């Protein structure tokens, strides 16, 4: 079942007759966490969560398949307690490649802080990378 605004592995683009179909497939899903201990900034915590997720991944796939990294379609989902406080444009701009969209949803945590700071902001990030895969050239699970 398809979720509006979210691609499925069965999404297909039409090609002229005689050519193989292209299927949009998620090839990477990486998670990260970040926080702002003193400034109570949801955007700062979100940016740190994205950087944490990025540092868990090595995208050698593109070089191996001779594809430009600009072909990546990237969806970033940020979970924080106050989604409206995240600058999603800044989050999207922090990724070095691809066509990026960022969304903030309820998640993460706000924790009480000691001293003059009111709270510690914790953000979660999920980064999904999608590619249009030519099914004739690249077949999942096949050498």
Secondary structure by P-SEA (a helix, b strand, c coil): ccccccccccccccccccbbbbbbcccbbbbbcccccccccaaaaaaaaaaaaaaaccccccccccccccccbbbbbbbcccccccaaaaaaacccccbbbbbbccccccccccccccbbbbbbbbbbbbbbccccccccccc
